[in-house]
């Protein structure tokens, strides 16, 4: 199932993920990918030490339709025993700048995949002004199923840029580029190692992709 632009409303995203995950049977591997903006909202149930729920931005985010990490956790927990769940998130999450191969990158600075709450939240709903860290989606580490591949550290942005004239999320671009060159027996750990530090981070793209999951999950064969 592919949801692009106006198709990717919150209701559609929730329905698609819920149907896929709850309908999987023992031995199935479920893969959910997200490439888009991230944001945060004030935590209302007290489960966030920083007072914020991290979130994804559906198409109808302008109507307040934000997809919180708490909601994602419920969706990802609703699966049968023996089902593997993988989330690949190329959204604001994300470290320090090191060297890397940025020869594919078009000239010009990239832009962060973060949507400030002030853009979509009503003025009377905004929290009081305070000093904040970089906006992140670290909450997904708790709600990402068995394995989470993230575009960056929870203190960083993920970046949008352009490759050979085509706009693309940087993490998604390099994930697909390395995936095409992997041997058939490659594990998720090997896929992740092919992405970083070979391609990310770079001087123009200061994001360190992250892989969260058990040693067993990291050793799973990719998409098997």
C-alpha positions in Angstrom: 0.0 0.0 0.0 1.4 3.4 -1.0 0.0 6.7 0.3 1.4 9.8 -1.4 0.6 13.5 -0.7 -3.1 14.0 -0.3 -3.7 10.3 0.0 -1.7 10.2 3.3 -4.3 11.6 5.7 -4.1 10.6 9.3 -7.1 8.3 8.9 -5.7 6.7 5.8 -2.3 6.2 7.5 -3.8 4.7 10.6 -6.2 2.4 8.6 -3.4 1.1 6.3 -1.0 0.4 9.1 -3.6 -1.1 11.4 -4.9 -3.4 8.6 -1.4 -4.6 7.6 -0.1 -5.2 11.1 -3.2 -6.8 12.6 -3.8 -9.0 9.5 -0.3 -10.5 9.5 0.2 -14.1 10.6 3.0 -16.0 12.4 6.2 -15.9 10.3 5.2 -12.7 8.3 7.5 -9.7 8.2 5.6 -6.4 8.2 7.5 -3.3 6.8 6.2 0.2 7.3 8.1 3.2 5.8 7.6 6.9 6.4 9.2 9.7 4.5 8.0 13.1 5.4 7.9 15.7 8.2 8.0 15.2 11.9 6.8 17.4 14.7 5.9 17.3 18.4 2.9 18.1 20.6 2.5 18.7 24.3 2.4 15.4 26.2 -1.0 14.9 27.9 -0.6 11.6 29.6 2.6 12.2 31.4 4.7 9.4 29.8 7.3 11.8 28.2 10.2 13.0 30.4 10.6 16.1 28.2 6.8 16.9 28.2 6.4 16.3 24.5 4.9 13.6 22.3 6.8 13.1 19.1 4.7 12.8 16.0 4.5 12.3 12.3 2.8 14.9 10.0 0.0 13.5 7.8 -1.3 15.4 4.8 -4.1 17.0 7.0 -1.7 18.2 9.7 -3.1 21.7 9.0 -6.4 20.5 10.5 -4.6 19.3 13.7 -4.5 15.7 12.5 -1.1 14.8 14.0 -0.1 11.1 14.4 1.4 10.8 17.9 4.0 8.2 19.0 1.5 7.0 21.6 -1.0 6.2 18.8 1.7 4.5 16.7 2.7 2.3 19.7 -0.9 1.0 20.0 -1.0 0.2 16.2 2.4 -1.6 16.3 1.5 -3.6 19.4 -1.6 -5.1 17.8 0.0 -8.1 16.0 0.0 -11.9 16.3 2.9 -13.7 18.0 5.7 -14.5 15.6 5.1 -11.5 13.4 8.1 -9.3 12.7 7.5 -5.5 12.5 10.0 -3.1 10.9 9.5 0.7 10.8 11.8 2.8 8.5 11.3 6.5 9.3 12.9 9.3 7.3 11.7 12.2 9.3 13.1 14.6 11.9 14.7 12.4 14.4 18.4 12.7 14.0 24.1 13.8 15.2 27.5 15.2 14.5 29.0 16.1 11.2 31.7 13.8 9.8 33.1 13.1 6.4 31.0 11.1 3.9 30.3 10.7 0.2 28.1 13.5 -1.0 28.9 13.3 -4.7 25.2 12.5 -5.5 24.0 15.6 -3.8 22.9 18.6 -6.0 24.3 22.0 -5.2 22.6 24.1 -2.5 21.8 23.5 1.1 19.2 20.9 2.1 16.2 21.7 4.4 15.1 20.0 7.6 12.2 17.6 7.7 10.7 19.3 10.8 7.4 21.1 11.0 7.2 23.5 14.0 4.0 23.1 16.1 3.3 26.8 15.5 2.7 26.0 11.8 -0.2 23.6 12.4 -1.3 24.1 16.0 -3.9 26.7 17.0 -2.4 29.6 18.9 -4.4 28.9 22.1 -3.1 25.3 22.1 0.6 26.1 21.9 2.6 25.5 25.1 4.2 28.4 26.9 7.5 29.6 25.4 10.5 27.7 26.8 13.9 26.7 25.8 13.7 23.5 23.7 16.1 21.1 22.3 16.0 20.2 18.6 12.6 18.7 17.8 12.8 15.0 17.5 10.9 11.7 17.1 12.7 9.8 19.8 9.4 8.4 21.0 9.4 6.1 18.0 12.2 4.1 19.6 9.5 2.9 22.0 6.8 2.4 19.4 8.7 1.1 16.3 7.9 -2.5 16.7 10.7 -5.0 16.7 13.1 -3.0 14.6 13.4 0.7 13.8 15.7 2.3 11.1 15.7 6.0 11.7 17.0 8.8 9.6 19.0 10.5 12.4 19.7 10.7 16.1 17.0 12.0 18.4 19.0 15.3 18.7 19.1 15.9 15.0 17.1 16.7 11.9 16.6 14.5 8.9 17.1 16.4 5.7 15.3 17.0 2.4 17.5 17.8 -0.6 17.8 17.1 -4.3 19.7 14.3 -6.1 20.3 14.7 -9.8 17.4 17.1 -10.1 15.0 15.0 -8.1 13.8 16.1 -4.6 14.3 13.3 -2.0 14.8 12.6 1.6 18.5 12.0 2.1 18.1 8.9 4.3 15.6 7.4 1.9 17.8 8.0 -1.1 20.9 6.4 0.4 18.8 3.5 1.9 17.5 2.6 -1.5 20.9 3.1 -3.2 22.6 0.7 -0.8 19.7 -1.7 -0.8 20.1 -2.2 -4.5 23.8 -3.3 -4.0 23.3 -5.6 -1.1 23.8 -9.4 -1.4 20.6 -11.5 -1.3 21.6 -12.8 2.2 22.2 -9.4 3.8 20.9 -8.6 7.3 19.5 -5.3 8.5 22.7 -4.7 10.4 24.7 -5.0 7.1 22.2 -2.7 5.3 22.6 -0.1 8.0 26.4 -0.4 7.9 26.3 0.3 4.1 24.4 3.5 4.7 26.5 4.9 7.5 29.2 6.2 7.7 29.8 5.7 3.9 27.0 8.1 2.9 25.7 9.7 6.0 26.5 11.9 7.8 28.3 14.4 5.4 29.2 18.0 5.8 26.0 19.1 4.1 23.8 16.4 5.7 24.7 16.3 9.4 22.5 13.3 10.3 23.5 10.0 11.8 21.0 7.2 10.9 20.1 4.9 13.8 19.1 1.2 14.1 17.1 0.2 17.1 16.3 -3.4 18.0 17.6 -6.6 19.5 20.7 -8.4 18.3 18.5 -11.1 16.9 16.3 -8.6 15.0 19.4 -6.8 13.6 20.5 -10.2 12.2 17.3 -10.8 10.3 17.6 -11.2 6.5 16.4 -8.0 4.9 12.6 -8.2 4.1 12.6 -12.0 4.6 
